Structures are given as structure tokens and as C-alpha cells.
Amino acid sequence: MARTHSVLVIDDDAAMRSMVADFLRAEGHKVSEAALASDALARISKGEFLVSSSADSSASDTGITLDLVISDLNMPEMTGLEFITHFRQLAPHVPVILVTAFGSIETAIQAIRKGAFDYTTKPFKLSEMSVTVARALKFRDLYLENERLQIELGQTQAFSRIIGKSSGMHEVFDLIRRVAPATANVLITGESGTGKERVARAIHEEGPRKTKHFVAINCTAIPEALLESELFGHAKGAFTGAIGRKKGLFEEAEGGTLFLDEIGDMNLALQSKLLRVLQERKIRAVGETADKEIDVRIIAATHKDLKLAIKNGTFREDLYYRLSVIPIVIPPLRHRREDIPLLALHFLKKYAAANKSSVKEYTPEAMARLLSMPWEGNVRELENIVERAVVLAQGSSIDVRDLPSGAEGSVETFFEATHSGALPTLEDIERRYFKFVLDKTAGRKEKAAQILGINRRTLYRKEREYGLIDESADQTDGEESEHEEIDKKLR
């Protein structure tokens, strides 16, 4: 439900002031009136109206929060332009609409420079005034919403940049606080992209081992034949290529924390050796006969259902209970949609700074789109989409056109939408995507290359291959030649 806005109407013409005020009340707004700008400014200065931001906790509860001022330009004692000059010092983010019977281009420019949101001349249609007022109040709401998110964002980054205000994430935060001081093993479960490693790092950083190493390994990223050596180390000559003694990750993490990501994909033979380490707190390097004691806290994570894996015979039940002394379940993003605005703003600030972009906010329509998306890829998918939107946005706000449509939910949907006949070739898909990015960036090569993850020389070559540029274009050829020359010098 939309909140009621408060509007102050200032005009020394009582009939005009009353007409505008009555119209705004009929539109559902709370309206106050003042005959003179000087009187209005005095009332504002005395605290009758709250003009500070919603974040100001010192504001009085007795005043009226002011969302918009509509002021006449020519009035005795103080003009509308003079009022704006003083008012801007008190309320820089409350919009002001100026009205006058003596309009000119010069006056309009002067009003905007002084800080007026908009400017209209008498006589005006009330329907036109309604549109202007709606725009001004939308601007005000957007500012207050962004400010509220900034405050919440600052209050929710207590754990290694983990962001969330939902009940599900508060339960996770509570568990982090309680388990961080302990030495018990922790098993973090959740879908891919939910932030399991961030939670693991938070447990490490909030605990007594924070001054020691946090070592992370993805059990699926290393071939099975090398994983044992990577974890426990190996002796010189233990196998072909072992030219020296190598410390394993358990030794690297001595005194600290070892994070085993995607533990559900570890093979049964290595699971047995890991179980022995957890039971005896000792490791044996590949090719050695002596054990070495270790002091390492183990945090494991997986997106798989380990209880189902136990039934299927692919995961050891005894290892499961050793790892999951303290289980932490991270809810998927679609189950905590109230966290989406905070996360979206965090990623916007992050990638706007990284790309030196002027993007500062989302339009209400864009935020509504983000809230409605399925988020099968969870927080990782949201981050990628926001990064792309920041790069593609052409103004200071991310609009709905900068975001993927809700229909882009599956690979099948994508191919059905892009090709009506047989499935397209990889070359055809690449050509279409190159053209899409170039169209979106209005042909700006630097931005297009950045989105595509390639250098500009490769971009020019691909454009030629796919017939996306005119071979005879001298300017483009010259630009490419310049880049080729630089590339030769670098080599």
C-alpha cells in the first residue's frame, strides 16, 4: 500500500492556493498551506515540518514529514527563487515545483539552477499539475527508499560481507555467532550460488583462529588422482613428477581453518582417509610412512543431499556424522526475497565503482523485476545480472530494459525464443550475442569488449568474421590498425 504524501502549497493568491490544495487533497495527499514563502520558511525552521531524511533518528515525532513543496514565484517579502535558496540548505532532497504567471525561458533556467524540480506557468491544467506532482513524489520516494536500503546495508554486513535481513539469514547469523568460538566441525548445505564459502569465512573470522590461515579447496576442481596429494602433501619421488617434498593444504591451514567445498563429490577412497584424519587429528603425506599431528578446524560444504548420497552408497555415513557436528542450512534466494533489494544495491555500488560508472540506483520497475525473478542461480546469478546491468545502463539508474526478462528462465526457453527451426549452431549463437551486445552498447567498442570478456582486437576480428562491420570503413580499419600496432609493441 502506497504511503500518504505530505505537500506544502505556498501562494499569496488565496483562490489559486485553495484550488491547488483542494485538488491535491482529492488526489489523496495530505496538504498544508502558506500565504507567504517567508512564513513557510519560518514554520519549517521551527520544526513544524520534518524536512530531514527518514534516516534521521533525531527527528521529532510531532512534525509533518514534508515530501513536496509547490510554490508561487512572485510573492511579497520573499520570492520563490529566494525561498528555494534557503530551503535547499534545510532540505536538499525535498522537491520544489515553482509556479508563475510570468514565465520565460530565462526564469525557468534560473529556477532549475537554484534547485527547483520543475517549473510551470499559469494558467495550467490540473491534469498537467497532477502528472508533475506524481513525477516529483516518485523522485522523493526513490530517494527515501535508496536511503533506507543504504542504512540497512550498513547494518547487515557484520559477517564477511554477508548481506541479509530475512528471518532465514538471521538464523544463519545467529549460528555463526554461536559456533565461531568452538572447534567443532561444521557442515554448510545450500544450493549453488547461495554463499556457502562466505559463511565459512565468517565463522573463521569471528572465531579465535582468525589470525591464522583460511584455506579453501573445491573438491570438484581438482582431479581425483591429485586431490589426496593436494590435501595431505607428498614426499619427494612419491610419484612421477614429485620432484620435491610438498606441503598439503592441511599443513597450510595449521592453526586455522580448512574449507572443503563440494565435499559430496569426493570419492569413497579419499573419504575413508579424511575420516581417519578427523578421528585421529593426524595426516600422512603421500609416499611417507610417518604421521603428523595437525590442529585444523574443518568446515565442509555441499549442494548435494548427503543423506540421499548415503542411501545410494556414494557417501560414507560415518564421515557425514563426523562433518555435520553443527549443520548450517543457507536458504535459497527465492525463499528470502526481502534480501534482494539489499543485495542488489550492494552489487550496484561494487560494480559501479569497479567500472567507474555513474549508475546510483534502480527504477521502481527494475526493482520489481528483480523481486519477481526465479533466481535459480541464487546470489551468484543476482550479482552477475547486476554487473551486466551496471555496464549496459545508459543513465544514472538501472531501468527494467537493462535487465533480462522473466521469460529467460531456462535454456529451452532461450533457444525456442531465438530460433524457430532447427537448433542454432554455436557460431550462430555467438554471432547473435555479439550483435546484441554491440546494439546494447550503441557500438561502443570498449564497453562491448568488457562485457564479452575479450580484448578490442578480438572484438574487431569477430565483427569482421560475422559481417557486423563494413570492410571498407576507413575509420574502423584505422582504429584496429592502431590497436594491432600497440599489440605488436607489447609483444
C-alpha positions as CSV (number, residue, x, y, z in Angstrom):
1,M,0.0,0.0,0.0
2,A,1.4,3.4,-1.1
3,R,2.1,5.8,1.8
4,T,0.3,9.2,2.0
5,H,2.5,12.1,0.9
6,S,2.6,15.5,2.5
7,V,2.6,18.6,0.2
8,L,3.1,22.2,1.2
9,V,1.4,24.8,-1.1
10,I,2.7,28.4,-1.0
11,D,0.9,31.2,-2.8
12,D,-0.2,34.7,-1.8
13,D,-3.2,34.3,-4.2
14,A,-5.7,32.7,-1.8
15,A,-8.0,31.5,-4.6
16,M,-5.2,29.8,-6.5
17,R,-3.7,28.3,-3.4
18,S,-7.1,26.9,-2.3
19,M,-7.8,25.4,-5.7
20,V,-4.4,23.6,-5.9
21,A,-4.7,22.4,-2.3
22,D,-8.2,21.1,-2.7
23,F,-7.2,19.3,-5.9
24,L,-4.2,17.6,-4.2
25,R,-6.4,16.6,-1.2
26,A,-8.8,15.0,-3.7
27,E,-5.8,13.1,-5.1
28,G,-5.2,11.6,-1.6
29,H,-2.4,13.8,-0.4
30,K,-2.0,15.5,3.0
31,V,-1.8,19.2,2.2
32,S,-0.6,22.2,4.2
33,E,-0.9,25.9,3.1
34,A,1.1,29.1,3.5
35,A,0.3,32.5,2.1
36,L,4.0,33.7,2.0
37,A,7.3,31.9,1.4
38,S,8.8,33.8,4.4
39,D,6.1,32.4,6.7
40,A,6.6,28.9,5.3
41,L,10.3,29.1,5.8
42,A,9.8,30.2,9.4
43,R,7.5,27.3,10.1
44,I,9.9,24.8,8.6
45,S,12.8,26.3,10.6
46,K,10.8,26.0,13.8
47,G,10.2,22.3,13.2
48,E,6.6,22.2,12.1
49,F,7.6,20.2,9.1
50,L,10.2,17.4,9.1
51,V,12.5,18.0,6.1
52,S,15.4,15.8,7.1
53,S,15.7,12.3,5.7
54,S,13.9,9.3,7.0
55,A,17.3,8.1,8.3
56,D,17.5,10.9,10.8
57,S,16.6,9.3,14.1
58,S,16.7,12.6,15.9
59,A,13.7,14.0,14.1
60,S,10.6,14.8,16.2
61,D,7.6,12.6,16.0
62,T,5.2,15.5,16.2
63,G,6.1,17.2,12.9
64,I,4.7,16.5,9.4
65,T,7.2,14.8,7.1
66,L,7.4,17.0,4.0
67,D,7.6,15.3,0.6
68,L,6.9,18.2,-1.8
69,V,6.6,22.0,-2.0
70,I,4.6,23.8,-4.6
71,S,5.4,27.5,-4.5
72,D,4.5,30.6,-6.4
73,L,7.4,32.6,-7.9
74,N,6.3,36.2,-7.4
75,M,5.3,36.9,-3.8
76,P,5.9,39.8,-1.3
77,E,8.7,39.6,1.2
78,M,10.4,36.6,-0.4
79,T,10.2,35.3,-3.9
80,G,10.0,31.7,-4.9
81,L,13.6,31.7,-6.1
82,E,14.8,33.2,-2.7
83,F,12.7,30.5,-0.9
84,I,14.5,27.7,-2.8
85,T,17.9,29.1,-2.0
86,H,17.2,29.0,1.8
87,F,15.0,25.8,1.6
88,R,17.8,23.8,-0.2
89,Q,20.0,24.3,2.9
90,L,17.4,22.7,5.1
91,A,16.0,20.0,2.7
92,P,18.3,19.2,-0.2
93,H,16.2,16.2,-1.2
94,V,12.6,17.5,-1.0
95,P,11.5,18.5,-4.5
96,V,10.1,22.0,-5.2
97,I,7.8,22.9,-8.1
98,L,7.7,26.6,-9.0
99,V,4.6,28.2,-10.5
100,T,4.3,31.7,-12.0
101,A,2.1,33.8,-14.3
102,F,5.2,35.5,-15.9
103,G,7.0,32.6,-17.4
104,S,10.2,32.9,-19.6
105,I,13.0,30.6,-20.7
106,E,15.5,32.6,-18.6
107,T,13.3,32.3,-15.4
108,A,12.9,28.6,-16.0
109,I,16.6,28.1,-16.3
110,Q,17.3,30.1,-13.2
111,A,14.7,28.1,-11.3
112,I,16.3,24.8,-12.2
113,R,19.8,26.1,-11.4
114,K,18.6,27.2,-8.0
115,G,17.3,23.6,-7.4
116,A,13.7,23.5,-8.5
117,F,12.5,20.1,-9.5
118,D,10.2,21.5,-12.2
119,Y,8.6,24.8,-13.4
120,T,5.2,25.5,-14.7
121,T,3.3,28.6,-15.8
122,K,-0.2,29.9,-15.1
123,P,-2.8,29.2,-16.3
124,F,-2.2,25.4,-16.1
125,K,-4.4,22.4,-16.3
126,L,-4.9,20.5,-13.1
127,S,-4.3,17.2,-15.0
128,E,-0.9,18.6,-16.1
129,M,-0.1,19.6,-12.5
130,S,-1.1,16.0,-11.4
131,V,1.5,14.5,-13.7
132,T,4.2,16.9,-12.5
133,V,3.4,16.2,-8.8
134,A,3.4,12.4,-9.5
135,R,6.9,12.6,-11.0
136,A,8.2,14.7,-8.1
137,L,6.8,12.3,-5.5
138,K,8.2,9.3,-7.4
139,F,11.6,11.0,-7.2
140,R,11.1,11.6,-3.5
141,D,10.1,8.0,-2.8
142,L,13.0,6.7,-4.8
143,Y,15.4,8.8,-2.8
144,L,13.9,7.7,0.6
145,E,13.9,4.0,-0.5
146,N,17.6,4.2,-1.6
147,E,18.5,5.9,1.7
148,R,16.7,3.2,3.7
149,L,18.5,0.5,1.8
150,Q,21.8,2.2,2.4
151,I,21.1,2.2,6.2
152,E,20.0,-1.4,6.2
153,L,23.0,-2.3,4.1
154,G,25.3,-0.8,6.7
155,Q,23.6,-2.7,9.5
156,T,23.7,-6.1,7.9
157,Q,27.4,-6.5,6.8
158,A,28.6,-7.9,10.1
159,F,29.8,-11.3,8.8
160,S,32.3,-11.1,6.0
161,R,30.1,-9.0,3.8
162,I,27.1,-11.5,4.2
163,I,24.0,-9.4,3.5
164,G,20.5,-10.2,4.6
165,K,17.7,-9.1,6.8
166,S,15.3,-12.1,6.3
167,S,14.5,-14.4,9.2
168,G,16.3,-17.3,7.4
169,M,19.5,-15.3,7.2
170,H,19.2,-14.0,10.8
171,E,19.1,-17.7,11.8
172,V,22.3,-18.2,9.9
173,F,23.9,-15.1,11.5
174,D,22.9,-16.5,15.0
175,L,24.5,-19.8,14.2
176,I,27.7,-18.1,13.1
177,R,28.0,-16.2,16.3
178,R,27.4,-19.4,18.4
179,V,29.7,-21.8,16.5
180,A,32.6,-19.4,15.7
181,P,34.3,-19.7,19.2
182,A,34.1,-23.5,19.1
183,T,36.3,-26.1,17.5
184,A,33.6,-28.5,16.3
185,N,33.3,-29.4,12.6
186,V,30.7,-27.6,10.6
187,L,28.7,-28.7,7.5
188,I,27.2,-26.0,5.4
189,T,24.5,-27.0,2.9
190,G,22.6,-25.0,0.3
191,E,22.1,-24.6,-3.4
192,S,24.9,-23.5,-5.7
193,G,25.4,-19.7,-5.5
194,T,23.9,-19.2,-2.0
195,G,27.2,-18.1,-0.5
196,K,28.5,-21.2,1.4
197,E,32.1,-20.1,1.3
198,R,31.2,-16.6,2.7
199,V,29.5,-18.3,5.7
200,A,32.6,-20.5,6.2
201,R,34.9,-17.4,6.1
202,A,32.6,-15.6,8.6
203,I,32.9,-18.5,11.0
204,H,36.7,-18.3,10.7
205,E,36.9,-14.5,11.0
206,E,34.5,-14.4,14.0
207,G,36.5,-17.1,15.9
208,P,39.8,-17.4,17.8
209,R,41.6,-18.7,14.6
210,K,41.0,-15.5,12.7
211,T,44.7,-14.6,12.8
212,K,45.7,-17.9,11.1
213,H,45.1,-19.1,7.5
214,F,41.7,-19.8,6.0
215,V,42.4,-22.3,3.2
216,A,39.7,-23.2,0.8
217,I,39.6,-26.1,-1.8
218,N,36.8,-27.1,-4.2
219,C,36.9,-30.9,-4.2
220,T,35.4,-31.0,-7.8
221,A,38.0,-28.6,-9.2
222,I,41.0,-31.0,-8.8
223,P,41.3,-34.4,-10.5
224,E,40.7,-37.3,-8.1
225,A,44.3,-38.6,-8.7
226,L,45.7,-35.3,-7.4
227,L,43.3,-34.5,-4.6
228,E,44.9,-36.7,-2.0
229,S,48.3,-35.1,-2.6
230,E,46.7,-31.6,-2.6
231,L,45.2,-32.3,0.8
232,F,47.9,-34.2,2.6
233,G,51.0,-33.3,0.7
234,H,53.5,-35.7,-0.8
235,A,57.1,-36.9,-0.4
236,K,59.8,-36.5,-3.0
237,G,59.6,-39.3,-5.6
238,A,56.2,-40.4,-4.4
239,F,55.0,-40.4,-8.0
240,T,56.1,-39.3,-11.4
241,G,56.7,-35.5,-11.3
242,A,57.1,-35.3,-7.5
243,I,60.5,-33.6,-7.7
244,G,60.4,-32.4,-4.1
245,R,58.5,-32.6,-0.8
246,K,55.2,-30.7,-1.0
247,K,53.1,-29.5,1.9
248,G,49.4,-30.3,1.7
249,L,46.5,-27.9,2.5
250,F,46.1,-29.4,5.9
251,E,49.6,-28.2,6.8
252,E,49.0,-24.9,5.1
253,A,46.0,-24.4,7.3
254,E,47.8,-25.3,10.5
255,G,46.2,-23.4,13.4
256,G,43.5,-22.1,11.1
257,T,40.6,-23.4,9.1
258,L,40.3,-25.7,6.1
259,F,37.2,-25.3,4.0
260,L,36.3,-28.3,1.9
261,D,33.8,-27.2,-0.7
262,E,31.6,-29.7,-2.6
263,I,32.6,-32.5,-0.2
264,G,29.7,-34.6,-1.6
265,D,31.8,-35.1,-4.8
266,M,34.8,-36.7,-3.0
267,N,35.4,-40.4,-3.9
268,L,34.9,-43.1,-1.3
269,A,38.6,-44.0,-1.0
270,L,39.5,-40.4,-0.1
271,Q,36.5,-40.2,2.2
272,S,38.0,-43.0,4.2
273,K,41.3,-41.2,4.6
274,L,39.6,-38.0,5.5
275,L,37.5,-39.8,8.2
276,R,40.8,-41.1,9.7
277,V,42.2,-37.6,9.8
278,L,39.0,-36.3,11.6
279,Q,39.2,-39.1,14.1
280,E,42.9,-39.1,14.9
281,R,43.8,-35.4,14.0
282,K,46.8,-36.7,12.1
283,I,47.8,-36.7,8.4
284,R,50.2,-38.8,6.4
285,A,51.6,-37.4,3.2
286,V,51.6,-39.5,0.0
287,G,54.7,-41.6,-0.1
288,E,55.6,-41.1,3.6
289,T,55.3,-43.6,6.5
290,A,55.2,-41.2,9.4
291,D,52.1,-39.4,10.7
292,K,52.0,-35.7,11.5
293,E,49.7,-34.2,14.1
294,I,47.6,-31.2,12.9
295,D,45.5,-28.5,14.6
296,V,43.0,-27.5,11.9
297,R,39.3,-26.7,12.1
298,I,37.3,-28.4,9.3
299,I,34.3,-26.7,7.6
300,A,32.7,-28.6,4.8
301,A,30.0,-27.6,2.3
302,T,27.9,-29.2,-0.4
303,H,24.9,-28.5,-2.6
304,K,24.0,-32.2,-2.6
305,D,21.6,-34.1,-0.3
306,L,24.2,-36.2,1.6
307,K,21.6,-38.3,3.3
308,L,20.4,-39.4,-0.2
309,A,24.0,-40.0,-1.2
310,I,24.4,-42.2,1.8
311,K,21.4,-44.3,0.7
312,N,22.9,-44.5,-2.8
313,G,26.2,-45.7,-1.4
314,T,28.2,-42.7,-2.7
315,F,28.9,-41.1,0.7
316,R,30.1,-42.6,4.0
317,E,27.5,-42.3,6.8
318,D,30.3,-42.2,9.5
319,L,32.0,-39.3,7.7
320,Y,28.7,-37.5,7.4
321,Y,28.2,-37.5,11.1
322,R,31.8,-36.5,11.8
323,L,31.4,-33.5,9.5
324,S,28.0,-32.4,10.4
325,V,28.5,-31.9,14.2
326,I,27.0,-28.4,13.6
327,P,24.9,-28.2,10.4
328,I,24.1,-24.8,8.8
329,V,21.5,-24.6,6.0
330,I,21.6,-21.5,3.8
331,P,18.1,-20.8,2.3
332,P,17.9,-20.1,-1.5
333,L,17.4,-16.5,-2.6
334,R,13.8,-17.2,-3.8
335,H,12.9,-18.1,-0.2
336,R,14.3,-14.8,1.1
337,R,13.2,-12.2,-1.4
338,E,13.3,-9.4,1.2
339,D,17.1,-9.6,0.9
340,I,17.1,-8.9,-2.8
341,P,17.0,-5.1,-2.6
342,L,19.9,-5.0,-0.2
343,L,22.0,-7.4,-2.2
344,A,21.1,-5.6,-5.5
345,L,22.2,-2.2,-4.0
346,H,25.4,-3.7,-2.6
347,F,26.4,-5.2,-6.0
348,L,25.4,-2.0,-7.8
349,K,27.8,0.0,-5.6
350,K,30.5,-2.6,-6.0
351,Y,30.4,-2.7,-9.8
352,A,29.7,1.0,-10.4
353,A,32.9,1.7,-8.5
354,A,34.8,-1.0,-10.4
355,N,33.6,0.3,-13.8
356,K,33.7,4.0,-12.9
357,S,30.0,4.1,-13.7
358,S,27.6,6.9,-12.7
359,V,24.8,4.4,-12.0
360,K,23.5,5.0,-8.5
361,E,20.0,3.4,-8.2
362,Y,17.3,1.3,-9.6
363,T,14.0,2.5,-11.0
364,P,10.9,1.0,-9.2
365,E,10.1,-1.0,-12.3
366,A,13.6,-2.5,-12.3
367,M,13.5,-3.4,-8.6
368,A,10.1,-5.0,-9.2
369,R,11.6,-7.2,-12.0
370,L,14.4,-8.3,-9.7
371,L,12.0,-9.2,-7.0
372,S,9.9,-11.3,-9.4
373,M,12.7,-13.4,-11.0
374,P,13.1,-17.1,-10.1
375,W,16.8,-16.9,-9.1
376,E,17.7,-20.5,-9.8
377,G,21.4,-19.4,-9.6
378,N,20.8,-17.6,-6.3
379,V,23.0,-14.7,-5.1
380,R,25.7,-15.5,-7.7
381,E,23.2,-15.1,-10.5
382,L,21.9,-11.8,-9.0
383,E,25.5,-10.5,-8.8
384,N,26.2,-11.4,-12.5
385,I,22.9,-9.7,-13.6
386,V,23.6,-6.5,-11.7
387,E,27.2,-6.4,-13.0
388,R,25.9,-6.6,-16.6
389,A,23.2,-4.0,-15.9
390,V,25.7,-1.5,-14.5
391,V,27.8,-1.8,-17.6
392,L,24.8,-1.6,-20.0
393,A,22.9,1.2,-18.2
394,Q,22.9,4.4,-20.2
395,G,21.8,6.8,-17.4
396,S,22.2,7.1,-13.6
397,S,19.6,4.5,-12.9
398,I,19.2,0.8,-13.8
399,D,15.9,0.5,-15.7
400,V,13.9,-2.6,-16.5
401,R,15.3,-2.6,-20.1
402,D,18.8,-3.2,-18.6
403,L,17.6,-6.5,-17.0
404,P,16.7,-9.8,-18.5
405,S,13.0,-10.6,-18.9
406,G,11.3,-13.0,-16.6
407,A,10.9,-15.4,-19.6
408,E,14.6,-16.1,-19.6
409,G,14.3,-18.9,-17.1
410,S,15.6,-21.9,-19.0
411,V,17.9,-23.0,-21.8
412,E,15.0,-24.5,-23.7
413,T,13.0,-21.2,-23.5
414,F,16.1,-19.3,-24.8
415,F,16.5,-21.5,-27.8
416,E,12.8,-21.5,-28.6
417,A,12.8,-17.7,-28.5
418,T,15.9,-17.3,-30.6
419,H,15.3,-19.9,-33.3
420,S,12.1,-21.1,-34.8
421,G,13.5,-24.0,-36.8
422,A,16.4,-26.4,-36.1
423,L,18.7,-25.7,-33.2
424,P,21.3,-23.0,-34.0
425,T,25.0,-23.7,-34.3
426,L,27.5,-22.4,-31.8
427,E,28.7,-19.9,-34.4
428,D,25.2,-18.6,-35.0
429,I,24.6,-18.1,-31.2
430,E,27.9,-16.3,-30.8
431,R,27.2,-14.0,-33.8
432,R,23.8,-13.1,-32.4
433,Y,25.2,-12.4,-29.0
434,F,28.0,-10.2,-30.4
435,K,25.4,-8.2,-32.3
436,F,23.1,-8.0,-29.2
437,V,25.9,-6.6,-27.1
438,L,27.1,-4.1,-29.8
439,D,23.5,-2.9,-30.2
440,K,23.0,-2.6,-26.4
441,T,26.3,-0.6,-26.0
442,A,25.5,1.6,-29.1
443,G,28.6,0.4,-30.8
444,R,31.0,1.5,-28.0
445,K,33.8,-1.0,-28.5
446,E,35.4,-0.6,-25.1
447,K,32.2,-1.4,-23.3
448,A,31.3,-4.2,-25.6
449,A,34.7,-5.9,-25.2
450,Q,34.4,-5.6,-21.5
451,I,31.0,-7.3,-21.4
452,L,32.2,-10.0,-23.8
453,G,35.3,-10.6,-21.8
454,I,37.7,-10.2,-24.7
455,N,40.1,-7.5,-25.9
456,R,39.2,-5.0,-28.5
457,R,41.4,-6.6,-31.2
458,T,39.4,-9.9,-30.8
459,L,36.2,-7.9,-31.0
460,Y,37.2,-6.3,-34.3
461,R,38.2,-9.7,-35.7
462,K,34.8,-11.2,-34.7
463,E,32.9,-8.3,-36.1
464,R,34.6,-8.9,-39.5
465,E,34.0,-12.7,-39.3
466,Y,30.3,-12.2,-38.7
467,G,29.8,-9.3,-41.1
468,L,28.9,-6.9,-38.4
469,I,31.1,-4.0,-39.8
470,D,31.7,-2.6,-43.2
471,E,35.0,-3.9,-44.5
472,S,35.6,-0.6,-46.3
473,A,35.1,1.6,-43.3
474,D,38.4,3.5,-43.1
475,Q,37.8,4.8,-39.6
476,T,37.3,1.4,-38.1
477,D,40.3,-0.1,-40.0
478,G,42.4,2.7,-38.8
479,E,41.3,2.2,-35.2
480,E,42.0,-1.6,-35.5
481,S,45.4,-0.9,-37.1
482,E,46.3,1.3,-34.2
483,H,45.4,-1.5,-31.7
484,E,47.4,-4.0,-33.8
485,E,50.4,-1.7,-33.7
486,I,50.2,-1.4,-29.9
487,D,49.8,-5.1,-29.6
488,K,52.9,-5.7,-31.6
489,K,54.9,-3.4,-29.4
490,L,53.7,-5.1,-26.2
491,R,54.7,-8.5,-27.7
